[in-house]
Amino acid sequence: MEEILVIDIGGTKTNISFVTSNNSKIKVLSSDTFPTHSNPELQIQKISSLYSEKSKKLSQMSLSLPGLWDKNGILRESFNLKSWLDYPFIDTLTKTLNIKNYIWETDVICGALGEHHSDVGIVRDQSLLYLNLGTGIGAALIKDGKPFKSDSKDMTCHTPALRMQKLLVPDQNELIPATDLISGSTILKDTPYNSIEKLYSDYKSGKIEAFEIISKAQLQLASWLINLFYLLGPDLIILNGGLTYDWEVICEEAIDVANEELNNQVKILPSKLKEMAPIYGAYLNCCSGKSRLPTP
């Protein structure tokens, strides 16, 4: 299979990989990770330097992207990448790399595609619900081997389904974010903590202030596992993202609470591919060629 340049851009980290496959087995030839720049021009410079250092002249590229992008490849909404908004990132990147054949998809859909393709104990016609708890939070459903998506009637904009960060719940006669405690960019808000690592460490040490924050996050995650299961009826749920890698901190208790209601009707498992899930999914997305293509 032809080699493809695959780039997964996250709110805090970016992975640039060169990927191919053999007999349906995906093979990552090389992979580099670096902090995502708040300045999109510096981000393009870094990607270009890594691309050139590998002496690559590839014809295809697949992108896994965070936030809400329109059909022209412009970022319209982002919690972390404010300086990227309205900047022609994809057009500038492709021209800089001189790659004409390219495709992009949301990072959470790419992650879900990657996990569904891996050996996670389901067959192709079974459904998978993928939740990513990282810098931001996202969810994607793979059903009949395809991501569940919804397109806006406005042809200039794409509205992905399951936009978790947009969900609201009532609290004391107000609507508040329903996922404020289960993403890296919001869980520390209005707390004395300045890092997830310190919060997790204090929780494991039994410090009461950390326990109060984490216990709320566990309950919040449990509620979404229950609600999304009843709404979507997946055959399997996979949890991925930086907040899940220390599995016992948030995930184990949340799953126990959820199963009190669900009675183990669905398996809830950690990601097999972890950070590489969007890389695998973006590669598969490019091979299928069925997602959004660049506007001529």
KEROTOR-838729 format. One line per field, with one value per residue (C-alpha): x, y, z. Coordinates in Angstrom, 1 decimal, m for minus. Each point is the difference from the previous one (the first is absolute). Example, Ala and Ser with C-alpha at 12.3 -4.5 7.8 and 13.67 -1.06 7.14 Angstrom:
BEGIN
c1	c(12.3_1.4) $
c2	c(m4.5_3.4) $
c3	c(7.8_m0.7) $
! end
This chain:
BEGIN
c1	c(0.0_1.2_1.5_m2.1_0.9_m2.3_m0.2_m2.0_m0.4_m1.1_m0.6_3.4_1.9_0.5_1.1_1.4_0.3_0.9_m2.4_m0.5_m1.7_0.6_m2.8_m2.4_2.6_0.8_3.7_1.3_3.4_1.0_m1.7_0.9_m1.9_0.4_m2.0_m2.8_0.9_m2.5_1.1_m1.2_2.9_2.6_m1.9_0.2_3.7_0.6_m1.9_1.8_3.4_m0.8_m1.4_3.1_2.4_m1.5_0.7_m3.6_m1.8_m3.3_m3.2_m2.6_m0.7_m2.6_m0.7_m1.7_m1.1_m1.5_m2.8_m2.7_1.3_m2.0_0.0_2.7_2.4_m0.3_m0.2_m3.1_m0.2_2.8_0.5_3.8_1.0_m1.5_2.7_m0.8_m3.6_m0.7_3.6_0.2_2.0_m0.7_0.4_3.3_1.3_m0.7_1.6_3.0_0.5_m1.1_m2.5_m3.1_m1.8_m1.2_m2.9_m1.0_m2.3_m0.5_2.5_m2.7_m1.5_3.6_0.6_m3.2_0.8_3.4_m1.4_m2.7_2.6_2.2_m0.7_m2.4_m2.3_m2.7_m0.7_m0.5_m3.8_0.0_m0.1_2.7_m0.4_3.3_0.5_3.2_0.7_3.1_0.6_m3.5_m2.8_m1.6_m2.0_m0.6_m2.1_1.1_m3.0_0.1_3.6_m0.7_0.1_m3.4_0.1_m2.4_0.5_m1.4_m2.3_2.4_2.5_2.8_0.0_0.3_m1.7_1.4_m2.3_0.4_1.6_0.4_1.5_m3.1_m2.4_m1.7_m1.7_m2.2_1.5_m1.7_m2.2_3.0_1.3_3.6_2.5_m0.8_3.6_1.9_1.7_1.2_2.3_3.6_m0.8_m2.8_0.4_2.5_m2.2_m0.6_2.3_3.4_1.6_2.0_0.6_m1.8_3.0_m0.1_m3.7_0.3_2.9_m1.8_m3.1_2.1_1.5_m3.5_m0.1_m3.5_0.1_1.1_m2.5_m2.9_1.0_0.6_m3.2_m2.1_1.8_m0.6_m3.8_m0.1_1.7_m2.3_m3.1_1.2_0.9_m3.6_m1.7_2.0_m0.6_m3.7_0.0_2.2_0.0_3.7_1.4_3.2_1.2_3.7_1.5_3.1_1.9_2.5_m2.5_m0.6_3.6_0.1_m3.0_m0.7_m0.3_m3.2_m1.0_m0.2_m2.4_m2.0_m0.5_m1.0_m2.6_m1.3_m0.3_m2.3_m2.5_1.1_0.4_3.0_m2.0_3.0_3.8_1.8_3.7_3.2_1.4_2.3_1.8_0.0_1.8_0.3_m3.7_m0.5_3.0_m1.4_m3.5_1.3_1.9_m3.2_m1.9_2.4_m0.1_m3.8_m0.2_m3.6_0.4_0.1_2.3_1.6_m2.0_1.4) $
c2	c(0.0_3.5_2.0_2.7_3.1_m0.1_3.0_m0.1_3.5_0.3_2.9_m0.6_m2.5_m0.8_m3.3_m0.2_m3.5_m1.8_m3.0_m2.9_m3.4_m3.5_m2.7_2.4_0.4_3.7_0.7_3.3_0.5_3.0_2.3_3.4_1.8_3.6_2.7_1.6_3.6_2.7_1.8_m2.0_1.4_m1.4_m3.3_m0.2_0.8_m2.8_m2.5_1.1_m0.4_m3.6_m0.9_1.3_m1.6_m3.4_0.9_m0.9_0.8_m1.6_0.5_m0.5_1.4_m0.6_2.3_m0.6_3.3_1.4_2.5_1.0_0.5_1.1_m1.7_2.4_m1.2_3.0_m0.4_1.7_m1.2_m1.0_0.2_0.0_1.1_3.5_1.4_m2.6_1.2_1.2_m0.7_m2.0_m2.8_m2.9_2.0_1.5_m3.3_m1.9_2.7_0.1_m3.8_0.0_m2.8_0.2_m3.2_0.4_m0.7_1.0_m1.1_0.7_m1.5_m1.8_m1.7_m0.9_m1.5_m2.0_m1.3_m1.1_m1.8_m1.7_m1.3_m1.4_m3.3_1.3_m3.0_1.0_m0.9_2.6_0.1_0.7_3.6_1.8_3.1_1.9_2.6_2.0_1.9_2.1_3.7_0.1_m2.6_m1.7_m3.0_m1.9_m3.0_m2.5_m2.0_m2.4_0.8_3.7_3.1_1.5_3.6_2.8_2.7_3.5_1.2_2.9_m1.3_2.2_m1.7_m3.5_m0.9_m3.2_m2.1_m0.8_3.4_m0.8_3.3_1.8_m2.0_1.8_m1.0_2.1_1.1_2.4_1.5_0.4_m2.0_m1.1_m2.1_m3.7_m1.1_2.7_m2.6_m2.6_1.9_1.2_3.6_0.4_m2.5_2.3_3.1_1.8_m2.4_0.5_m2.5_1.0_m3.4_m3.3_m1.9_1.8_m0.5_m3.7_m0.4_1.7_m2.2_m3.1_1.4_0.4_3.8_1.2_2.9_m2.3_m2.7_2.5_1.0_m3.5_m1.4_2.6_m0.9_m3.7_0.6_2.3_m2.6_m2.7_2.0_0.4_m3.7_m0.8_2.7_m0.7_m3.8_0.5_2.5_m1.8_m3.7_m0.8_m3.5_1.3_3.2_1.0_2.8_1.8_3.2_1.3_0.0_m3.7_m1.2_m0.2_m2.3_m0.4_3.7_0.9_m2.9_m3.0_1.6_1.7_m3.4_m1.6_2.7_m0.3_m3.8_0.4_1.3_m1.9_m3.4_m0.7_0.2_1.4_m0.4_3.2_m0.3_2.1_0.9_m2.5_2.5_3.0_2.9_m1.9_m0.5_3.2_m0.8_m3.4_1.5_2.8_m2.5_m2.1_3.1_0.9_m3.6_0.0_3.4_0.4_2.9_3.7_0.8_3.4_2.5_0.5) $
c3	c(0.0_m0.8_2.9_1.5_2.1_3.0_2.4_3.3_1.5_3.6_2.3_1.6_m2.1_m3.7_m1.5_m3.6_m1.3_m3.2_m0.4_m2.4_0.2_m1.1_m0.2_1.9_2.8_0.7_0.4_1.4_m1.6_2.1_2.5_1.6_2.7_1.0_1.8_m2.0_m0.7_0.9_m3.2_m3.1_m2.1_2.4_0.0_m3.8_0.2_2.5_m2.1_m3.2_1.7_1.2_m3.4_m1.8_2.5_m1.0_m3.6_m0.9_m3.2_0.6_m2.0_2.7_3.4_2.7_2.9_3.4_1.3_3.3_0.3_m2.6_m3.6_m3.0_m3.4_m1.2_2.7_2.3_3.7_1.4_3.6_2.4_3.8_m0.2_m3.5_0.0_m2.3_m2.6_m0.5_m3.5_m1.1_m3.3_1.7_m2.3_m3.3_1.3_1.2_m3.2_m2.1_2.2_m0.2_m3.7_0.7_m2.2_1.1_3.6_2.3_3.5_2.8_3.7_2.4_1.9_m3.1_m1.1_3.5_m0.2_m3.4_1.2_3.0_m2.0_m2.4_2.7_1.8_2.8_0.1_m2.5_m3.6_m2.7_0.1_3.7_1.3_2.1_2.1_0.4_2.7_0.1_3.2_m0.7_m0.2_m1.3_0.0_m3.0_m1.0_m3.2_m0.9_m2.6_m1.3_m3.0_m0.3_m0.6_2.3_0.9_m1.3_m0.8_m2.6_0.2_m2.7_m0.2_m2.5_1.4_3.3_1.4_3.3_1.5_2.1_3.7_0.9_3.7_0.9_m1.1_2.3_2.9_3.2_2.3_3.3_2.4_m2.7_m2.4_m2.9_0.6_m2.1_0.5_m0.5_2.0_2.2_m2.5_m2.3_0.7_m1.0_2.6_2.9_1.7_m0.3_3.3_1.9_1.6_m2.5_m3.0_m1.5_m0.5_1.3_3.4_0.3_m0.8_2.4_2.8_m0.6_0.3_3.2_1.4_0.2_0.6_m2.5_m2.8_1.0_m0.2_m3.6_m1.2_1.6_m1.9_m3.2_0.5_0.5_m3.0_m2.2_1.3_m0.9_m3.6_m0.3_1.1_m2.1_m3.2_0.3_0.3_m2.9_m2.4_1.1_m0.9_0.2_1.6_1.6_m0.2_2.2_m1.3_0.7_2.5_3.0_m0.5_m0.1_3.8_m0.3_3.7_0.8_m1.9_m2.2_2.4_2.5_m2.8_m1.7_3.3_0.6_m3.6_0.2_3.1_m2.5_m3.2_1.7_m2.2_m3.2_m1.9_0.4_0.8_m0.8_m0.2_m3.3_m1.6_m2.3_2.4_m1.7_m3.3_m0.4_m2.0_m2.2_m0.9_m0.5_m2.2_m2.1_m0.4_m0.9_m2.7_m1.4_m0.1_m1.7_1.2_2.3_m0.8_m2.9_m0.7_m1.9_m3.5) $
! end
